[in-house]
Amino acid sequence: MRSYLDHNATSPLRPEARDAMLAALALPGNASSVHAEGRAARMMVEDAREKVAALAGCPPRQVVFTGGGTEANVTALSPDWLTGDGPGRLFVSAIEHASVIRGGRFALNEVETLPVDSNGVIDLDAAREAFASWHKISGGAPFLVSLMLANNETGAVQPVAQMAERVHEFGGLLHSDAVQALGKLRVEELAAGADLISVSAHKFGGPKGAGALIVKREGLPVAAMLRGGGQERGYRAGTENIAAIAGFGAAAELSLAGWDQIEALRDRLEAQVAEIASGLTVFSQDAPRLPNTSCLAVAGLAAETLLIGLDLEGIAVSAGSACSSGKVARSHVLDAMGVGPELGAGAIRVSLGWSTTENDIERFIAAWTRLYGKFAERRQAA
Ligand code: PLP
């Protein structure tokens, strides 16, 4: 038996989501067809839309299904005014996911990065100044801002609702990547005022390759990436992946419960590890955080050594962000927080989820203690 503690990379599929997917796979119809088979498929899609909307706290009509969080982000960051001749600006926080940092369809020289503080939380004053300056220089040209609701590496929760006020003050639009937050936090409260919100199924027990862009109003300048059959109200053409959507809905229905216990397990892990290693740093500990995430480091104890040692003991964690490359690279998130290279190179991310047990946490603490003990011996001998 392994202990899987990498839920921010992806969370194992919940059995209920798997069952819903298998039932959907047995349906022969296309959700756009008018016959009985088509209507049965349509019902599955609309049922899932209601469940995702209930979890996100929005009307079902606002949920546009996509092929995942990346697609939702890139769609949000490709407003239709970009096809015009006029100037435009995209502001992104320095800690965004790669799919936001790349700036969608914006040219790289149209993307401006907004700073975060040492806790990895956006600097709202600096952001407001940047919007005011753009408004003045451009004579009120359009701009879009992207601020994630919770960071995938540290778990730091961002003040999205406060950001919305500052963005709207200057006539801009706000997008929030809530991929790590949906299912764990009350998105509708924390991201109140955001115009566009991205979510993904596989971070809380749904299937990989299913997500949604929540479009909060009619008339927002969202340009579809995929044009064709007019599915998803024209925002995302293509025959719906009914099985993935059904799995997304089933996982959504289950996901707001259980986080208090998960948070207690995360806190226990941090407290015990801190007791063993006096020089432990827990990143973003002084900020509001996701209940399931712990990003920690001891200077000099390399993340790669820990990762491999833990893996050999049957425990899966990751170093920094494992979302894309599969290799241990410098974290742009820790860099933006001003974390030095030695400490940054030791950062591992432990992320818990629906399948985590007390036993997983005890096992992690025991393994970490052994690996830290070897490191401390080597350090003393040197
Ligand atoms: N945004 C964040 C914050 C993420 O952690 C991820 C993780 O993969 C994504 C976006 C991309 O979502 P997806 O894997 O569904 O494309």
Residues whose N, C-alpha, C, O or C-beta is under 5 A from the ligand:
A	BS01	PLP	N8 A9 G68 G69 T70 E71 H97 A150 N152 D177 V179 Q180 S200 G211 C323
